[in-house]
Amino acid sequence: MNLIIDIGNTRTKVGVFKKDELVDLIRIDSDEFSSKMNEISKKYPIKQALISSVGKLSKENKTLLKSLFNCTELNHKSLVPFNNKYESPKTLGDDRIALASGAVAQFPNKNVLVIDAGTCITYDFVTEQKDYLGGAIAPGIQSRYKALHDYTANLPLLDKSVPKTFIGNTTNESIHSGIVNGICREIDGVINQYKESYQKLTVVLTGGDAKFLSSQLKSSIFARPFFLLEGLYTILKYNIK
């Protein structure tokens, strides 16, 4: 068995893989990191572990992980199954490296646009020649709700909700329409922009808000909730080889 440890902006996700299959997914809050990792080490016979850290990993937790598992840390020098054409590779986030790796592994010889809808919405593009060209970064759904509340005097902080219609007839509905409808049209627009240059385009939607958004998009997509973890697992296997 192998372990993927994905330390994100808001929480840690841990994937346990057995023979290329995700057999367990554990979500961990920061205050339970140590206890949960110890539980995992006792429950599963882990051979190799990969640490991906978009968020901050303390020295204490890093020491703990290395004491429990045979760990590899993902960084811009790690071996990956694609050609990195990004002009500033040292600044490329672990999450985007993982998504590009997953695209190459799961959709070989295809032009793939991966859209990760989480705290941020990232767009990452890999050509059929396995060239990673880059993409885009935009605020995610909750970030936009929070921004409207934090940077205005009177707008409320709302939970995400599918707007009843694109014409909001209350302040709350106007916010939902502006954010959710706006994001959906934004994503559809970006997909169409890529299709103008790459007609044979495969689109993957993943991340915490993928399920919420997928039914509202006009474009044809593959919804893959665990695509990032699967991409990280691809990198782990690539480096073990």
N, C-alpha and C positions, 0 to 999 in steps of 0.2 A: 504494500500500500504506500501511496505517496500523498503528501500534504501540500496544499496551497494556502498561504496566509496573505490575504489581501487587506492591507491596512488603508482604509479610505478616509475621506474627509470627515465623516460622521461616525462610522463604526467599523469594526473589523469583521470580515467574512472569511471563514475557514472552510475549505473544501477538501474532503477526503476522497481520493480516487483509488479505485481498484480495477486494474486491467482496462484503463481508459474510460471507466464509467464513474461518474460522480455518485458516490453511495451515501454521502452525508454532507449536509451544509449547516454550519453553525454560525450564528451571528452573535458577536460579542461586544458588549459595551466596555468602555475604558476601565471602569471600576472592577470588572470581573475578569480582566485579561489573564492574570496570573493563575487564578483557580481553574478557569476553563482550559487553558493550555495544559495544565497538569492533568486534568481529566482526560483530555484527548490523548496525551502521551501514554496513559495507562490503558485506555480503551482500545487503541489501534496499534498494530505493529508497523510503525512508519519507517520506511527505508530512507526516503529523501524528502526534503521540504524546500519550498521556494518562498521567499519573503518578497512581497511587493508592497512598497510603502509610498503611497501618495500623501497620506497624512503623516504625522510625526510619530516616529518609533523611538521611545526613550532608551537610553543606554541600559537601564535596568531590564526592560522587556527584551531588548536585543540579546543581552547576556542570558536571560532565561531561555529564550528560544534555542540558542546555540547549545545550551546545556541539555536540552530535552531532545533535540532533533539534529540530524545531519543537514545543516541548512546552507542554502545558496541564496545570496541577495541579488535581486534583479537591479541592474543599472545599465547605463548606456553602452557599457563595454561587454555586456552579456551576449552570448551567441543567440541569434534570432534567425528564423527561416525566411526572412525577406531582406531585400536590398534597401538600406535606409538612406533615402535621398533628402532627408530633412536637413536644412541648412544649419540648424543649431541642435545637433543630436544630443548634446549634454543637457538641454532644457526639455527634451521630450519626456513626458510623464510615463511612469510605469504602466498606468492604465492604458495609454494609447499604444505603447509597445505591445502590450498583451492583446489588444483588439486587432492590431495589424497581424499579429502572429496567428490568431484564431481565424482571421479571414483567409490567410494563405493555406492553413491546414484544412479548413472545412470547405472552402470553395476554390480549389486549385484551378489555375489557368483561367481565372475570371477577373473582371474588373469589379472590385467590391468596395462599397461605401458602408462603413459601420457607424451607426448613430447610437451614442450612449447617452440616455436621458436620465441623469441623476442630479446631483448638486449643480453640476454644469451639464450642458448639452455639448458633447464633442462630436465632431465629424472627422472620420479618418478614412483615407482612400488608398487602396493598394491596386496596382494595375495587374493585368493578366501575366505580365512579365515578373511579378513579385517585387515591383518597385513601390516602396512606400513614399508618397509624395507630400503628405501632410493633410491638412483639412481646415478645421475651424473650431473655435471655442466660444460658447455663448452661455448666458445665465440659464440655469434650470428653472423648472416650474416654481418650486418653493422659494428660490432666490428672488424670483420676480414678484411673488406675493409679498415677501418680506420687504423688498425695496420700495414698493408702493406705500406700505405702512410706515416704514422708517423715514422716508424722505418726503412725506407730505404731512400736513397738520391734522387732517380729519379722516383719511381713508383707513378702514378697519383691516386687521390682519385676518385673512380668511384661509380655510382649508381648501384645497383644490376641489373643483367640482365641474362636471361637464355642463357648459352653458345650455340653457333651454333653447336659446336662439342666438344668432350672431348679433342681433340688435338688443342690447341690454336695456330693460325698462326700469331697473332700479340700480342703485349704486353697486350693490353686491353683484348683480347680474352683469353689470357693465365691466366690473373687474374680472369676473370669470371669462367673459367674452374676450376682453382685451388680452388676457394672459393665455388662456387655453386655446381659443380660436386663433390667436396671433401666433402661438408656437406651432400649431398644426399647419397653418398656411406657410410659416417660415420653413418648416421641415420639407413640406411638399415643394416649395420653391427651390430649396437647395438641391433636392433630388433632381428636379427638372433641369437645374443648371448643370449638374454633372452629366445628365443624359445628353445634353447638347454636344458635349465633347466625347462622351463614351456611351454610345447607344446600347451596347450590351452590358448593362449594369445590374449587378446583384446588390440589393440593399438589405442590411441587417439592422434591426432595432433591438437594443438591449438596455439594461439599467433599471433602476427602481421604478421609473415611471413608464416603462415600455408598454406594459399591459394597459395602463390607463390611456395611453396615446394611440395605440395600434389601431383600435376600432374607429378612430376619428380621422385617420389619414387617408387620403385619396390614392396614394401611391401603393404599389404592390411591394410588400416587404416580407422578410423572414423575421419573426419575433423570437428571439433567443434570450431567455432571462438569465442564463448562466454563462453567456458567451465570454465574458471577461475572465472568469475562473478557468474556463476551457482553454482560452488563449494562454493563460499563465501555465497551465498544465502542459501545453504544447512546448513552451519555452523550457520547462523543466526537463521534459523528455529530450529535447534537442541538445541541452547542455550535458545531460547524462551520457548521451551517445558520444 
